[in-house]
Amino acid sequence: MIFDGVKLNPAMDADFPAVYQSFEREDDIMMNDRNFILKGDICYSEDAKHLKIYPDGFLVCVEGISAGVFEKIPEEYKGFQLLDYSGQLIIPGLCDLHVHAPQYSYRGLGMDMELLEWLDTYAFPEETKYADMDYAAEAYSYFVHDLKYSGTTRFCAFATIHEAATLQLMQMLEKSGLRGYVGKVNMDRNSPDYYCERSAEASVKATASWLEQAEQCCQNVQPVITPRFTPSCSDRLMQKLGELAAAKNLRIQSHLSENISEIDWVKELCPWSDNYIDTYVKAGLTAPGRPSLMAHCVYSDAKELQVMKANDVFAVHCPQCNMNIASGIAPVRRWLDMGVKMGLGTDVAGGSTLSIFRTMMEARQVSKLVWRLTDQSLQPLTLEEIFWMGTKGGGSFFGSVGSFEPGYEADALVLDESRMLHPQALDVRQRLERYICLSESQDIKHKFVAGNCIF
């Protein structure tokens, strides 16, 4: 396939490079269609405060949509294929609202640096390599493979400024069976000469070209407008991207109030703005009825959070990255109490793992530090809250996703607890809590996205 004069690497049509073939997991489920029943110990969020638990319950999937969870199989569904996982946990698929796909290859490096130095030392030099389609095909294949076999069913990913490589990433993710959003990054200022678009006009033209191609070739992986962050995007570029997003009714993803030096920089660059979020709002990048994502929000005050709430902006909590590059600890309890929409992000490579389970655990841990060390009115997060954040809370960005309530898309994980031996009797809630703390990627037995079995 030819895109923008560049022949896309044929590796995108293969599952993964040969080096990964031996790691493919065999699917032992013979699926007839998207009408089936999962039996097991089923758990999902009713809201941020409450879990719905059905020991030995039955999750009914009708054409990829949940018909609900039942204690007994309703008569009208008794002809459906039954997949019996009695004694095993079944939960909704997980949602990763912020991950940088091209950074996967260097996760764990430069963790002694703060944000701006880390970008210059690692992020920008690595991302420029994706102009080479062979490099992009190999590097993205590792990311897609590991995301496929993680607990994530829905995602929002940054790519790079390169049109062809971004399209290639989207096609590889499309083939994986996962669903989500990918963004071609925009940046036309305050970036290295070797990794900066020529002008606002050039950046928008490249974005429009990429959007046209993406709309033609991908169904389950959708485009999202992606200004990297305000310091790397001129006022003109932000305005033009806002117009493009509004014209095509597209969502956006970016970064907000992550680092103190970054916030000071935004004040210098945009003295006309009331605060950091105002740089996006006045450009038309965020608007009521068109949900958007802002990662981090570590230093967002009540005024900024209120603007986010009014404009359907999700705050994405990335606890591991915030610790790794010393940005701080987000007061997530305040977000919850104010009713700000929110979810979790692994933020690779500031974060070192694709596991939303680990992100849940770390969100809970850092909330205890906020409570103990900074503000004892901000109570630590509960199990119910972190589970909701990683499932139904973040899932709402994608629509009716992240729950087994009737009408929700049937994203599901069958969990394998066989490595987690214990002598005591545990109830379903206790087993879920333990799994979040102890699990690794190999502890997922099966994964479904909108009723399709991924493995």
C-alpha positions in Angstrom: 0.0 0.0 0.0 1.2 3.5 -0.8 0.6 6.3 1.6 1.8 9.9 1.0 4.4 8.6 -1.5 5.7 6.0 1.1 5.2 2.3 0.7 4.0 0.9 4.0 6.2 -1.9 5.3 4.7 -5.4 4.6 5.4 -6.3 8.2 2.1 -4.6 9.1 0.3 -7.4 7.2 2.0 -10.1 9.3 1.0 -10.7 12.9 4.4 -9.9 14.3 8.0 -10.2 13.3 9.6 -13.6 13.5 11.3 -12.9 16.8 7.8 -12.8 18.5 6.2 -15.7 16.7 7.2 -18.2 19.4 5.3 -16.1 22.0 1.9 -16.3 20.3 -0.7 -17.8 22.6 -3.1 -20.4 21.1 -6.8 -19.7 21.4 -8.5 -22.8 22.7 -12.0 -21.4 22.4 -14.1 -22.6 19.4 -16.3 -19.6 18.9 -19.4 -20.0 16.7 -20.5 -16.4 16.8 -20.9 -13.4 19.1 -23.8 -14.9 20.9 -22.4 -16.8 24.0 -22.5 -17.1 27.8 -19.6 -16.8 30.1 -19.9 -18.6 33.5 -17.8 -17.7 36.4 -17.3 -15.5 39.4 -18.4 -12.2 37.8 -17.5 -8.8 39.1 -18.1 -5.3 37.7 -18.6 -1.7 38.8 -22.1 -0.3 39.4 -20.5 3.1 40.1 -17.4 4.4 41.8 -18.5 3.2 45.2 -20.1 -0.1 44.5 -19.2 -3.5 43.0 -21.7 -5.9 41.6 -20.7 -9.5 42.3 -22.2 -12.7 41.0 -20.5 -15.9 42.3 -21.2 -18.6 39.7 -23.0 -16.0 37.5 -23.8 -16.0 33.8 -22.8 -13.1 31.5 -24.9 -13.2 28.4 -23.4 -11.7 25.2 -25.8 -11.0 22.3 -24.0 -9.9 19.1 -21.2 -8.4 21.1 -23.4 -6.6 23.6 -24.0 -7.5 27.2 -27.6 -8.6 27.9 -26.7 -8.6 31.6 -25.4 -11.0 34.3 -27.8 -13.5 35.7 -27.8 -16.1 38.5 -29.5 -18.6 36.1 -29.5 -18.6 32.3 -32.7 -17.0 31.1 -34.9 -19.3 28.9 -34.4 -17.2 25.7 -30.6 -17.6 25.9 -30.4 -21.4 26.6 -29.4 -22.1 23.1 -26.3 -20.0 23.3 -22.8 -21.5 23.5 -21.7 -21.8 27.2 -18.1 -21.1 28.1 -17.8 -22.5 31.6 -15.1 -20.9 33.8 -16.6 -21.9 37.1 -14.4 -20.7 40.0 -12.5 -18.2 37.9 -12.9 -14.4 38.0 -14.5 -12.7 35.1 -14.3 -8.9 34.9 -14.8 -6.1 32.3 -11.8 -5.3 30.0 -9.5 -2.5 31.1 -9.1 1.0 29.6 -5.8 2.8 29.1 -6.5 6.4 28.3 -3.0 7.5 27.8 0.0 5.7 26.3 2.8 6.7 23.9 3.2 3.8 21.5 6.6 4.9 20.0 8.1 5.2 23.5 7.5 1.5 24.4 11.0 0.5 23.3 12.8 2.7 25.8 10.6 2.4 28.9 12.6 2.3 32.1 15.3 4.7 30.9 16.1 8.2 32.1 14.0 7.9 35.3 16.4 10.2 37.1 15.2 13.2 35.0 12.3 15.5 35.1 9.8 15.9 32.2 11.4 18.6 30.0 14.9 17.2 30.2 13.6 13.6 29.6 11.7 14.7 26.5 14.9 16.3 25.0 17.1 13.3 26.0 14.9 10.3 25.2 11.4 11.1 23.7 12.3 13.4 20.8 15.4 11.5 19.6 13.5 8.2 19.7 10.4 9.4 18.1 12.2 10.9 15.1 13.3 7.4 14.2 9.8 6.6 13.1 10.4 8.3 9.8 12.1 5.0 8.9 9.2 2.6 8.1 11.3 -0.5 8.8 12.1 0.8 12.2 8.5 1.8 12.8 7.2 -1.6 11.7 9.5 -3.5 14.1 9.1 -1.2 17.1 5.4 -0.9 16.8 5.0 -4.6 16.5 6.4 -5.1 20.0 4.0 -2.6 21.4 1.0 -4.0 19.6 1.9 -7.6 20.6 2.3 -6.8 24.3 -0.8 -4.5 24.4 -2.8 -7.3 22.8 -1.9 -9.8 25.5 -2.3 -7.3 28.4 -5.6 -6.7 30.2 -6.3 -3.6 28.0 -9.2 -3.8 25.6 -9.6 -0.1 24.9 -6.8 2.5 24.5 -5.9 6.0 23.5 -2.4 6.2 22.1 0.0 8.9 20.9 2.0 8.1 17.8 4.6 10.5 16.3 4.5 13.4 13.8 4.9 11.0 10.9 1.8 10.3 8.8 2.8 6.9 7.3 4.1 5.4 10.5 1.0 6.5 12.4 -1.3 4.9 9.8 0.8 1.8 10.1 0.3 1.7 13.8 -3.4 2.1 13.4 -3.6 -0.8 10.9 -1.5 -3.1 13.2 -3.8 -2.3 16.1 -6.9 -2.8 13.9 -5.6 -6.3 13.1 -5.0 -7.1 16.8 -8.8 -6.9 17.5 -8.4 -4.1 20.1 -10.4 -0.9 19.9 -9.4 2.7 20.6 -7.9 5.9 19.3 -4.5 6.8 17.8 -3.2 10.3 17.2 -0.7 11.7 14.8 1.2 14.1 17.0 1.3 17.9 16.2 4.3 20.1 17.2 5.6 23.2 15.4 7.6 25.1 18.0 10.0 24.6 21.0 11.1 21.3 19.6 14.4 20.1 18.2 15.1 21.0 14.5 15.2 17.3 13.7 11.7 16.7 15.2 9.5 19.7 14.5 7.0 20.4 11.8 7.8 23.3 9.5 4.8 25.4 10.3 1.2 25.4 11.6 0.0 25.1 8.1 2.2 22.1 7.3 1.2 20.4 10.5 -2.5 20.8 9.8 -2.1 19.8 6.2 -0.3 16.6 7.2 -3.0 15.9 9.8 -5.8 16.3 7.3 -4.1 14.0 4.9 -3.6 11.4 7.6 -7.2 11.7 8.7 -8.4 11.0 5.2 -6.4 7.8 4.9 -7.3 6.6 8.4 -11.0 7.0 7.8 -10.7 4.8 4.7 -8.7 1.9 6.2 -9.7 1.6 9.9 -13.0 0.8 11.6 -12.2 0.0 15.2 -9.2 2.2 15.6 -10.2 5.8 15.2 -8.2 9.0 14.8 -7.9 11.5 17.6 -6.5 15.1 17.3 -3.2 15.2 19.2 -1.4 18.4 20.0 1.5 17.2 22.0 1.1 19.9 24.6 0.8 23.7 24.6 4.5 24.5 24.7 5.2 22.6 21.5 2.2 24.0 19.6 1.9 27.6 18.4 -1.3 29.5 19.0 -2.1 29.3 15.3 -1.6 25.6 15.2 -3.8 25.1 18.2 -6.5 27.3 16.6 -6.3 25.4 13.3 -6.5 22.0 15.1 -9.5 23.2 17.0 -11.3 24.2 13.8 -10.4 20.8 12.3 -11.7 18.9 15.3 -14.9 20.9 15.4 -15.5 20.5 11.6 -15.0 16.7 11.8 -16.4 16.2 15.3 -13.2 14.7 16.5 -11.9 14.1 20.0 -8.6 15.4 21.2 -5.9 14.1 23.6 -3.1 16.1 25.1 -1.2 16.9 28.4 -2.2 19.3 31.2 -0.5 20.6 34.3 1.9 17.8 34.6 5.1 19.6 35.8 5.7 22.9 37.6 8.4 24.0 35.0 6.0 23.2 32.2 3.2 25.2 33.8 5.5 28.2 34.2 6.5 27.9 30.6 2.8 27.9 29.5 2.3 31.2 31.4 5.2 32.7 29.5 4.1 31.5 26.1 0.4 32.3 26.6 0.1 35.4 28.9 -3.4 35.9 27.5 -4.7 32.6 29.0 -6.4 32.3 32.4 -4.7 29.0 33.1 -3.3 26.0 31.3 -6.6 24.4 30.3 -7.7 27.8 28.9 -5.1 27.4 26.1 -7.1 24.4 24.8 -10.5 25.9 25.4 -9.9 29.2 23.6 -8.5 27.3 20.7 -11.7 25.3 20.4 -10.0 22.0 21.1 -12.3 21.2 24.0 -16.1 21.7 24.0 -19.2 20.4 25.7 -20.5 17.3 24.0 -17.1 16.4 22.4 -15.2 14.5 25.1 -11.4 15.0 25.3 -8.5 13.6 27.4 -6.0 15.5 29.4 -3.2 13.4 31.0 -1.8 14.1 34.4 -3.5 17.2 35.8 -1.2 16.9 38.8 -1.4 20.7 39.6 -4.9 21.4 38.3 -6.7 23.6 40.9 -10.4 23.8 41.5 -10.9 26.5 38.8 -9.1 24.4 36.2 -11.0 21.3 37.2 -14.3 23.2 36.9 -13.5 24.3 33.4 -12.6 20.6 32.5 -15.9 19.4 34.0 -17.9 22.0 32.0 -16.1 21.0 28.7 -16.4 17.2 29.1 -12.7 16.8 29.6 -11.5 13.6 31.2 -8.6 13.9 33.7 -6.3 10.9 33.1 -4.4 9.7 36.2 -0.9 8.4 35.4 0.6 7.6 38.8 3.6 5.7 37.8 4.8 8.3 35.3 4.2 11.1 37.8 6.5 9.3 40.2 9.1 8.2 37.7 9.8 11.6 36.3 9.2 13.4 39.6 6.2 15.5 38.5 4.3 15.0 41.7 1.2 13.2 43.0 -2.2 14.0 41.6 -4.9 14.6 44.2 -7.4 12.3 42.6 -9.8 12.3 45.5 -10.5 15.9 44.7 -11.3 14.9 41.1 -13.8 12.3 42.3 -15.4 14.6 44.8 -15.9 17.3 42.2 -17.4 14.8 39.7 -14.7 15.3 37.0 -14.8 12.5 34.4 -11.6 10.4 34.8 -9.7 7.2 34.1 -6.3 5.7 34.2 -3.3 5.8 31.9 -0.1 3.8 31.9 1.8 6.6 30.1 4.6 4.5 28.7 7.4 5.3 28.6 7.1 7.7 31.6 5.5 4.6 33.0 7.3 1.3 32.5 4.4 -1.1 32.1 1.2 -1.6 30.0 -0.6 -3.1 33.0 -3.7 -1.2 34.1 -3.9 -3.6 37.0 -0.6 -2.2 38.3 -1.8 1.3 37.5 -4.8 0.7 39.7 -2.6 -0.5 42.6 -0.3 2.5 42.2 -3.2 5.0 42.1 -4.3 3.6 45.4 -0.8 3.8 46.9 -0.1 7.4 45.9 -3.5 8.4 47.2 -2.4 7.3 50.6 0.7 9.5 50.3 -1.5 12.5 49.4 -3.7 11.8 52.4 -0.8 11.1 54.9 1.6 13.8 53.7 -0.3 16.7 52.2 -4.0 16.8 53.0 -5.8 14.5 55.4 -9.2 15.6 54.0 -8.4 13.7 50.8 -9.2 10.1 51.8 -7.2 7.3 50.1 -8.8 5.6 47.2 -10.8 2.4 47.8 -10.7 -0.8 45.8 -14.1 0.0 44.4 -12.8 3.4 43.1 -9.6 2.2 41.5 -11.4 -0.7 39.8 -14.1 1.7 38.5 -11.4 4.1 37.2 -9.8 1.3 35.2 -13.1 0.0 33.8 -16.4 1.9 33.7 -14.9 5.3 34.6 -12.4 5.3 31.8 -14.6 3.2 29.6 -17.2 5.9 29.4 -14.8 7.9 27.1 -15.6 5.1 24.5 -19.3 5.0 25.1 -21.1 2.2 26.8 -17.8 0.4 27.8 -16.3 -1.0 31.0 -19.3 -2.7 32.6 -21.5 -5.8 32.2 -24.7 -3.8 32.6 -27.2 -4.4 29.8 -26.4 -2.5 26.6 -22.7 -2.3 27.3 -20.2 -3.7 24.8 -19.0 -7.1 25.9 -15.4 -6.5 26.7 -14.3 -9.2 29.2 -11.3 -10.8 30.8 -11.2 -14.3 32.2 -8.5 -14.2 34.9 -6.1 -16.9 35.8 -5.4 -17.1 39.6 -3.4 -20.4 39.4 -0.1 -18.8 40.4 -1.7 -17.1 43.4 -2.1 -20.0 45.8 -3.5 -19.4 49.2 -4.7 -21.5 52.1 -7.5 -19.2 53.3 -11.0 -18.9 52.0 -11.4 -15.6 50.1 -14.6 -14.1 48.7 -14.8 -12.6 45.2 -14.0 -9.0 46.3 -10.9 -10.2 48.2 -9.7 -12.3 45.2 -10.1 -9.2 42.9 -8.1 -7.1 45.3 -5.4 -9.7 45.5 -5.3 -10.2 41.7 -4.8 -6.4 41.1 -1.8 -6.5 43.4 -0.2 -9.8 42.2 -1.1 -10.3 38.6 1.2 -10.3 35.5 0.3 -10.4 31.9 0.4 -14.2 31.7 -2.4 -14.3 34.4 -5.1 -13.5 31.8 -6.7 -16.6 30.5 -9.0 -15.1 27.8 -9.9 -11.7 26.5 -12.9 -10.5 24.6 -13.5 -7.2 22.9 -17.1 -6.3 21.9 -17.8 -10.1 21.9 -14.9 -11.0 19.8 -12.4 -13.5 21.4 -8.9 -12.0 21.1 -7.2 -15.0 22.7 
